[in-house]
């Protein structure tokens, strides 16, 4: 269990950003099938950037779905806890406390 005596290594702003990006990745993981179906139906015009991205997502939809869910879970979990094991290994701490007067 993480105690409140300084074991947080993420700043409050970074925590909010992590949770928001994590939720977007969860949403992307859910919408991969929709993008793939739209690509198969000819929704995207050939030669556009969206066609290229939809083509890549349609070919590897299971990989993108798993990556979206996994990375989304990791970002939401670390943002909610305020602790990142990767930051701990790299000795990074963005949770700076103001100096005491």
Residue pairs with C-beta under 8 A, 6 or more apart in sequence:
2 8
2 81
2 82
2 83
7 83
8 82
8 83
8 95
9 82
9 83
9 84
9 87
9 88
9 92
9 93
9 94
9 95
10 18
10 78
10 79
10 82
10 83
10 84
10 87
10 94
10 95
11 94
11 95
11 96
12 95
14 79
14 94
15 79
15 80
15 82
16 79
17 79
18 75
18 76
18 78
18 79
19 75
19 76
19 79
19 80
21 75
22 71
22 72
22 73
22 74
22 75
22 76
22 77
22 79
23 72
23 76
24 72
25 68
25 69
25 71
25 72
25 75
26 68
26 69
26 72
26 73
26 76
28 64
28 68
28 72
29 64
29 65
29 66
29 67
29 68
29 69
29 72
30 68
32 57
32 61
32 64
32 65
32 68
33 61
33 65
35 54
35 57
35 58
35 61
36 54
36 57
36 58
36 61
38 44
38 54
39 51
39 54
39 55
39 57
39 58
40 58
43 54
44 50
44 51
44 54
44 55
45 51
57 64
78 84
78 85
82 95
84 92
87 93
87 94
